[in-house]
Amino acid sequence: MNGKLPVYYIPHGGGPWHVLDEPMGDPEDLEYLKNFLKNLGEEYSNKIKAILVISAHWEEKVPTINFSENPGLLYDYYGFPDYTYHLTWPAHGDPFLAEKVEYLLNNNGITTARENKRGYDHGVFVPLMVAFPNPEIPIIQLSLVKKLDPQLHINIGKALEPLREAGVLIIGSGMSYHNIKTFFVNDTNLKKVSEEFDTWLKQTIIFSNKEEREKELINWYKAPSATISHPSSEHLAPLFVCAGAGYNDKATQVYSNYLLGAKISGFAFGI
């Protein structure tokens, strides 16, 4: 890796899928996701100093950094068994690193805010407690910005790029297809629509040069089946940050499978 860590955009699945007694959707697909996340943790647990996560489930007026030393867990999902609201995970933050994130953004003209009370939402703790069940490294969370402007989030990623040479693994946690209304209603178009958008996304991320990739992501809503795949783009926005942080790097598709009937992809920049 030449001292420079890659950047990952990963799928985090639906709710607390990782602990359910009765798996959501296809158990084989969820097992595939679980194995992907476990392998990610095994690959990097001894190579990194910290993790910075941008989750689809936190939006603020300006990029907001969690400065808490010991964030709890935010059970921001609904309708699941009682035991899923009592999960624990001993992850911790690092105010010093949070300050470095703040400096990089401010130094690039991006106004930020601090948060000290919010817990890790399920876009953070669900995938990472699978990947890093006994975390010993600090985990910092950075919010998305309301209105979800692609250019702003790409610029945020570009500002954070130096963290990669400081041992920080940047992870965008979302879903490359996210239309809740189509997941559990036997929508016959789900597979076709998700595949159309996935094909465009893969072409854009992997095979476009960096200028074309940025332009295409800014205009993502013009892509085939884009607004059906993402009625709101909060689950795509973490990818914008990742594309910014990996702007000068080639991308690789590191995850490709079906989840709850939809085609889902994950990408890494700089591996």
TIBANU-357320 format. One record per residue (C-alpha): residue number from 1; residue in one letter; x, y, z. Coordinates in steps of 0.1 Angstrom, whole numbers. Layout:
BEGIN
<rec nr="NUM" rest="A" px="X" py="Y" pz="Z"/>
...
This chain:
BEGIN
<rec nr="1" rest="M" px="0" py="0" pz="0"/>
<rec nr="2" rest="N" px="31" py="22" pz="0"/>
<rec nr="3" rest="G" px="20" py="38" pz="33"/>
<rec nr="4" rest="K" px="-13" py="51" pz="18"/>
<rec nr="5" rest="L" px="-45" py="34" pz="28"/>
<rec nr="6" rest="P" px="-73" py="28" pz="3"/>
<rec nr="7" rest="V" px="-108" py="42" pz="7"/>
<rec nr="8" rest="Y" px="-138" py="19" pz="9"/>
<rec nr="9" rest="Y" px="-175" py="24" pz="0"/>
<rec nr="10" rest="I" px="-193" py="-5" pz="16"/>
<rec nr="11" rest="P" px="-230" py="-17" pz="19"/>
<rec nr="12" rest="H" px="-242" py="-18" pz="55"/>
<rec nr="13" rest="G" px="-274" py="-39" pz="48"/>
<rec nr="14" rest="G" px="-307" py="-33" pz="65"/>
<rec nr="15" rest="G" px="-311" py="-25" pz="101"/>
<rec nr="16" rest="P" px="-295" py="-49" pz="126"/>
<rec nr="17" rest="W" px="-295" py="-77" pz="101"/>
<rec nr="18" rest="H" px="-263" py="-92" pz="115"/>
<rec nr="19" rest="V" px="-279" py="-104" pz="148"/>
<rec nr="20" rest="L" px="-314" py="-114" pz="137"/>
<rec nr="21" rest="D" px="-326" py="-149" pz="147"/>
<rec nr="22" rest="E" px="-346" py="-150" pz="115"/>
<rec nr="23" rest="P" px="-325" py="-134" pz="87"/>
<rec nr="24" rest="M" px="-340" py="-107" pz="65"/>
<rec nr="25" rest="G" px="-343" py="-117" pz="28"/>
<rec nr="26" rest="D" px="-320" py="-144" pz="15"/>
<rec nr="27" rest="P" px="-297" py="-158" pz="43"/>
<rec nr="28" rest="E" px="-271" py="-167" pz="17"/>
<rec nr="29" rest="D" px="-268" py="-131" pz="5"/>
<rec nr="30" rest="L" px="-265" py="-118" pz="40"/>
<rec nr="31" rest="E" px="-238" py="-144" pz="48"/>
<rec nr="32" rest="Y" px="-220" py="-132" pz="17"/>
<rec nr="33" rest="L" px="-221" py="-96" pz="31"/>
<rec nr="34" rest="K" px="-210" py="-108" pz="65"/>
<rec nr="35" rest="N" px="-180" py="-126" pz="51"/>
<rec nr="36" rest="F" px="-171" py="-96" pz="30"/>
<rec nr="37" rest="L" px="-171" py="-74" pz="62"/>
<rec nr="38" rest="K" px="-152" py="-100" pz="82"/>
<rec nr="39" rest="N" px="-125" py="-102" pz="55"/>
<rec nr="40" rest="L" px="-122" py="-64" pz="55"/>
<rec nr="41" rest="G" px="-116" py="-64" pz="92"/>
<rec nr="42" rest="E" px="-91" py="-92" pz="90"/>
<rec nr="43" rest="E" px="-72" py="-74" pz="62"/>
<rec nr="44" rest="Y" px="-69" py="-40" pz="80"/>
<rec nr="45" rest="S" px="-71" py="-46" pz="117"/>
<rec nr="46" rest="N" px="-33" py="-47" pz="121"/>
<rec nr="47" rest="K" px="-26" py="-21" pz="94"/>
<rec nr="48" rest="I" px="-45" py="10" pz="105"/>
<rec nr="49" rest="K" px="-44" py="35" pz="134"/>
<rec nr="50" rest="A" px="-80" py="47" pz="131"/>
<rec nr="51" rest="I" px="-112" py="46" pz="110"/>
<rec nr="52" rest="L" px="-132" py="75" pz="97"/>
<rec nr="53" rest="V" px="-167" py="66" pz="88"/>
<rec nr="54" rest="I" px="-192" py="86" pz="68"/>
<rec nr="55" rest="S" px="-226" py="70" pz="72"/>
<rec nr="56" rest="A" px="-258" py="74" pz="53"/>
<rec nr="57" rest="H" px="-277" py="78" pz="85"/>
<rec nr="58" rest="W" px="-263" py="112" pz="98"/>
<rec nr="59" rest="E" px="-270" py="145" pz="81"/>
<rec nr="60" rest="E" px="-264" py="180" pz="95"/>
<rec nr="61" rest="K" px="-264" py="216" pz="82"/>
<rec nr="62" rest="V" px="-226" py="215" pz="79"/>
<rec nr="63" rest="P" px="-201" py="185" pz="81"/>
<rec nr="64" rest="T" px="-202" py="176" pz="118"/>
<rec nr="65" rest="I" px="-176" py="156" pz="136"/>
<rec nr="66" rest="N" px="-182" py="133" pz="166"/>
<rec nr="67" rest="F" px="-157" py="144" pz="192"/>
<rec nr="68" rest="S" px="-169" py="120" pz="219"/>
<rec nr="69" rest="E" px="-143" py="97" pz="234"/>
<rec nr="70" rest="N" px="-169" py="70" pz="241"/>
<rec nr="71" rest="P" px="-199" py="72" pz="218"/>
<rec nr="72" rest="G" px="-227" py="49" pz="226"/>
<rec nr="73" rest="L" px="-249" py="31" pz="200"/>
<rec nr="74" rest="L" px="-278" py="48" pz="184"/>
<rec nr="75" rest="Y" px="-305" py="22" pz="176"/>
<rec nr="76" rest="D" px="-319" py="42" pz="147"/>
<rec nr="77" rest="Y" px="-341" py="15" pz="132"/>
<rec nr="78" rest="Y" px="-376" py="5" pz="139"/>
<rec nr="79" rest="G" px="-398" py="-27" pz="142"/>
<rec nr="80" rest="F" px="-370" py="-51" pz="151"/>
<rec nr="81" rest="P" px="-369" py="-75" pz="181"/>
<rec nr="82" rest="D" px="-362" py="-61" pz="215"/>
<rec nr="83" rest="Y" px="-328" py="-76" pz="218"/>
<rec nr="84" rest="T" px="-316" py="-56" pz="189"/>
<rec nr="85" rest="Y" px="-320" py="-25" pz="210"/>
<rec nr="86" rest="H" px="-296" py="-37" pz="236"/>
<rec nr="87" rest="L" px="-265" py="-44" pz="215"/>
<rec nr="88" rest="T" px="-231" py="-34" pz="228"/>
<rec nr="89" rest="W" px="-198" py="-27" pz="211"/>
<rec nr="90" rest="P" px="-168" py="-13" pz="228"/>
<rec nr="91" rest="A" px="-156" py="11" pz="202"/>
<rec nr="92" rest="H" px="-142" py="45" pz="212"/>
<rec nr="93" rest="G" px="-135" py="78" pz="196"/>
<rec nr="94" rest="D" px="-104" py="101" pz="195"/>
<rec nr="95" rest="P" px="-108" py="138" pz="200"/>
<rec nr="96" rest="F" px="-73" py="144" pz="187"/>
<rec nr="97" rest="L" px="-81" py="127" pz="154"/>
<rec nr="98" rest="A" px="-114" py="144" pz="153"/>
<rec nr="99" rest="E" px="-96" py="177" pz="156"/>
<rec nr="100" rest="K" px="-74" py="167" pz="126"/>
<rec nr="101" rest="V" px="-105" py="160" pz="105"/>
<rec nr="102" rest="E" px="-118" py="194" pz="115"/>
<rec nr="103" rest="Y" px="-85" py="211" pz="106"/>
<rec nr="104" rest="L" px="-84" py="195" pz="72"/>
<rec nr="105" rest="L" px="-119" py="205" pz="63"/>
<rec nr="106" rest="N" px="-116" py="240" pz="77"/>
<rec nr="107" rest="N" px="-83" py="245" pz="59"/>
<rec nr="108" rest="N" px="-101" py="237" pz="27"/>
<rec nr="109" rest="G" px="-128" py="263" pz="33"/>
<rec nr="110" rest="I" px="-154" py="239" pz="46"/>
<rec nr="111" rest="T" px="-171" py="250" pz="77"/>
<rec nr="112" rest="T" px="-177" py="223" pz="103"/>
<rec nr="113" rest="A" px="-194" py="217" pz="136"/>
<rec nr="114" rest="R" px="-187" py="194" pz="166"/>
<rec nr="115" rest="E" px="-209" py="168" pz="182"/>
<rec nr="116" rest="N" px="-202" py="153" pz="216"/>
<rec nr="117" rest="K" px="-234" py="133" pz="226"/>
<rec nr="118" rest="R" px="-245" py="114" pz="195"/>
<rec nr="119" rest="G" px="-238" py="76" pz="194"/>
<rec nr="120" rest="Y" px="-227" py="56" pz="164"/>
<rec nr="121" rest="D" px="-257" py="50" pz="142"/>
<rec nr="122" rest="H" px="-264" py="16" pz="126"/>
<rec nr="123" rest="G" px="-246" py="26" pz="94"/>
<rec nr="124" rest="V" px="-214" py="26" pz="116"/>
<rec nr="125" rest="F" px="-218" py="0" pz="143"/>
<rec nr="126" rest="V" px="-236" py="-27" pz="122"/>
<rec nr="127" rest="P" px="-210" py="-32" pz="95"/>
<rec nr="128" rest="L" px="-180" py="-24" pz="118"/>
<rec nr="129" rest="M" px="-190" py="-47" pz="146"/>
<rec nr="130" rest="V" px="-190" py="-75" pz="121"/>
<rec nr="131" rest="A" px="-156" py="-64" pz="107"/>
<rec nr="132" rest="F" px="-141" py="-54" pz="140"/>
<rec nr="133" rest="P" px="-160" py="-72" pz="168"/>
<rec nr="134" rest="N" px="-134" py="-62" pz="194"/>
<rec nr="135" rest="P" px="-122" py="-28" pz="182"/>
<rec nr="136" rest="E" px="-91" py="-15" pz="197"/>
<rec nr="137" rest="I" px="-86" py="14" pz="173"/>
<rec nr="138" rest="P" px="-106" py="47" pz="175"/>
<rec nr="139" rest="I" px="-135" py="52" pz="152"/>
<rec nr="140" rest="I" px="-145" py="88" pz="142"/>
<rec nr="141" rest="Q" px="-178" py="95" pz="125"/>
<rec nr="142" rest="L" px="-184" py="125" pz="101"/>
<rec nr="143" rest="S" px="-218" py="135" pz="91"/>
<rec nr="144" rest="L" px="-232" py="141" pz="56"/>
<rec nr="145" rest="V" px="-245" py="176" pz="48"/>
<rec nr="146" rest="K" px="-282" py="181" pz="43"/>
<rec nr="147" rest="K" px="-293" py="186" pz="7"/>
<rec nr="148" rest="L" px="-267" py="160" pz="-2"/>
<rec nr="149" rest="D" px="-249" py="181" pz="-28"/>
<rec nr="150" rest="P" px="-226" py="157" pz="-47"/>
<rec nr="151" rest="Q" px="-199" py="184" pz="-54"/>
<rec nr="152" rest="L" px="-197" py="194" pz="-18"/>
<rec nr="153" rest="H" px="-193" py="158" pz="-6"/>
<rec nr="154" rest="I" px="-166" py="151" pz="-32"/>
<rec nr="155" rest="N" px="-148" py="182" pz="-20"/>
<rec nr="156" rest="I" px="-151" py="170" pz="16"/>
<rec nr="157" rest="G" px="-134" py="137" pz="5"/>
<rec nr="158" rest="K" px="-106" py="156" pz="-13"/>
<rec nr="159" rest="A" px="-99" py="176" pz="18"/>
<rec nr="160" rest="L" px="-97" py="144" pz="39"/>
<rec nr="161" rest="E" px="-73" py="126" pz="15"/>
<rec nr="162" rest="P" px="-42" py="133" pz="36"/>
<rec nr="163" rest="L" px="-56" py="110" pz="64"/>
<rec nr="164" rest="R" px="-49" py="80" pz="42"/>
<rec nr="165" rest="E" px="-11" py="85" pz="47"/>
<rec nr="166" rest="A" px="-17" py="90" pz="84"/>
<rec nr="167" rest="G" px="-30" py="54" pz="90"/>
<rec nr="168" rest="V" px="-67" py="63" pz="88"/>
<rec nr="169" rest="L" px="-90" py="40" pz="69"/>
<rec nr="170" rest="I" px="-118" py="61" pz="53"/>
<rec nr="171" rest="I" px="-151" py="42" pz="50"/>
<rec nr="172" rest="G" px="-183" py="54" pz="33"/>
<rec nr="173" rest="S" px="-212" py="33" pz="46"/>
<rec nr="174" rest="G" px="-243" py="32" pz="25"/>
<rec nr="175" rest="M" px="-261" py="11" pz="-1"/>
<rec nr="176" rest="S" px="-256" py="14" pz="-39"/>
<rec nr="177" rest="Y" px="-293" py="7" pz="-43"/>
<rec nr="178" rest="H" px="-317" py="21" pz="-16"/>
<rec nr="179" rest="N" px="-354" py="23" pz="-23"/>
<rec nr="180" rest="I" px="-372" py="10" pz="8"/>
<rec nr="181" rest="K" px="-406" py="8" pz="-9"/>
<rec nr="182" rest="T" px="-393" py="-19" pz="-33"/>
<rec nr="183" rest="F" px="-376" py="-42" pz="-9"/>
<rec nr="184" rest="F" px="-404" py="-62" pz="7"/>
<rec nr="185" rest="V" px="-433" py="-59" pz="-18"/>
<rec nr="186" rest="N" px="-423" py="-85" pz="-45"/>
<rec nr="187" rest="D" px="-415" py="-56" pz="-69"/>
<rec nr="188" rest="T" px="-410" py="-74" pz="-103"/>
<rec nr="189" rest="N" px="-388" py="-45" pz="-115"/>
<rec nr="190" rest="L" px="-364" py="-45" pz="-86"/>
<rec nr="191" rest="K" px="-338" py="-67" pz="-101"/>
<rec nr="192" rest="K" px="-339" py="-50" pz="-135"/>
<rec nr="193" rest="V" px="-339" py="-14" pz="-121"/>
<rec nr="194" rest="S" px="-311" py="-21" pz="-96"/>
<rec nr="195" rest="E" px="-290" py="-38" pz="-123"/>
<rec nr="196" rest="E" px="-294" py="-9" pz="-147"/>
<rec nr="197" rest="F" px="-282" py="16" pz="-121"/>
<rec nr="198" rest="D" px="-254" py="-8" pz="-109"/>
<rec nr="199" rest="T" px="-241" py="-12" pz="-145"/>
<rec nr="200" rest="W" px="-239" py="26" pz="-148"/>
<rec nr="201" rest="L" px="-223" py="30" pz="-114"/>
<rec nr="202" rest="K" px="-197" py="3" pz="-121"/>
<rec nr="203" rest="Q" px="-188" py="19" pz="-154"/>
<rec nr="204" rest="T" px="-185" py="53" pz="-139"/>
<rec nr="205" rest="I" px="-165" py="44" pz="-109"/>
<rec nr="206" rest="I" px="-141" py="19" pz="-124"/>
<rec nr="207" rest="F" px="-137" py="28" pz="-161"/>
<rec nr="208" rest="S" px="-140" py="66" pz="-162"/>
<rec nr="209" rest="N" px="-110" py="88" pz="-157"/>
<rec nr="210" rest="K" px="-111" py="110" pz="-125"/>
<rec nr="211" rest="E" px="-125" py="141" pz="-143"/>
<rec nr="212" rest="E" px="-153" py="121" pz="-160"/>
<rec nr="213" rest="R" px="-160" py="102" pz="-127"/>
<rec nr="214" rest="E" px="-165" py="134" pz="-108"/>
<rec nr="215" rest="K" px="-187" py="149" pz="-135"/>
<rec nr="216" rest="E" px="-208" py="117" pz="-137"/>
<rec nr="217" rest="L" px="-213" py="115" pz="-100"/>
<rec nr="218" rest="I" px="-223" py="151" pz="-98"/>
<rec nr="219" rest="N" px="-250" py="143" pz="-123"/>
<rec nr="220" rest="W" px="-258" py="108" pz="-109"/>
<rec nr="221" rest="Y" px="-296" py="115" pz="-111"/>
<rec nr="222" rest="K" px="-294" py="114" pz="-149"/>
<rec nr="223" rest="A" px="-282" py="78" pz="-149"/>
<rec nr="224" rest="P" px="-305" py="49" pz="-159"/>
<rec nr="225" rest="S" px="-330" py="41" pz="-131"/>
<rec nr="226" rest="A" px="-311" py="65" pz="-108"/>
<rec nr="227" rest="T" px="-340" py="82" pz="-90"/>
<rec nr="228" rest="I" px="-359" py="49" pz="-87"/>
<rec nr="229" rest="S" px="-328" py="34" pz="-71"/>
<rec nr="230" rest="H" px="-323" py="64" pz="-49"/>
<rec nr="231" rest="P" px="-355" py="84" pz="-42"/>
<rec nr="232" rest="S" px="-331" py="102" pz="-18"/>
<rec nr="233" rest="S" px="-294" py="101" pz="-22"/>
<rec nr="234" rest="E" px="-282" py="97" pz="14"/>
<rec nr="235" rest="H" px="-271" py="61" pz="8"/>
<rec nr="236" rest="L" px="-252" py="72" pz="-23"/>
<rec nr="237" rest="A" px="-236" py="103" pz="-8"/>
<rec nr="238" rest="P" px="-209" py="84" pz="12"/>
<rec nr="239" rest="L" px="-197" py="72" pz="-22"/>
<rec nr="240" rest="F" px="-192" py="109" pz="-32"/>
<rec nr="241" rest="V" px="-169" py="114" pz="-2"/>
<rec nr="242" rest="C" px="-150" py="82" pz="-10"/>
<rec nr="243" rest="A" px="-146" py="93" pz="-46"/>
<rec nr="244" rest="G" px="-132" py="126" pz="-34"/>
<rec nr="245" rest="A" px="-108" py="110" pz="-10"/>
<rec nr="246" rest="G" px="-97" py="86" pz="-37"/>
<rec nr="247" rest="Y" px="-98" py="111" pz="-65"/>
<rec nr="248" rest="N" px="-64" py="104" pz="-79"/>
<rec nr="249" rest="D" px="-67" py="66" pz="-76"/>
<rec nr="250" rest="K" px="-82" py="39" pz="-97"/>
<rec nr="251" rest="A" px="-112" py="21" pz="-83"/>
<rec nr="252" rest="T" px="-119" py="-16" pz="-79"/>
<rec nr="253" rest="Q" px="-153" py="-33" pz="-74"/>
<rec nr="254" rest="V" px="-148" py="-51" pz="-41"/>
<rec nr="255" rest="Y" px="-184" py="-62" pz="-35"/>
<rec nr="256" rest="S" px="-210" py="-74" pz="-60"/>
<rec nr="257" rest="N" px="-240" py="-94" pz="-51"/>
<rec nr="258" rest="Y" px="-278" py="-93" pz="-45"/>
<rec nr="259" rest="L" px="-292" py="-81" pz="-13"/>
<rec nr="260" rest="L" px="-329" py="-81" pz="-5"/>
<rec nr="261" rest="G" px="-334" py="-87" pz="-42"/>
<rec nr="262" rest="A" px="-314" py="-57" pz="-54"/>
<rec nr="263" rest="K" px="-280" py="-57" pz="-71"/>
<rec nr="264" rest="I" px="-255" py="-41" pz="-47"/>
<rec nr="265" rest="S" px="-219" py="-30" pz="-52"/>
<rec nr="266" rest="G" px="-191" py="-19" pz="-31"/>
<rec nr="267" rest="F" px="-159" py="-1" pz="-43"/>
<rec nr="268" rest="A" px="-124" py="6" pz="-31"/>
<rec nr="269" rest="F" px="-101" py="34" pz="-43"/>
<rec nr="270" rest="G" px="-64" py="29" pz="-43"/>
<rec nr="271" rest="I" px="-60" py="-9" pz="-38"/>
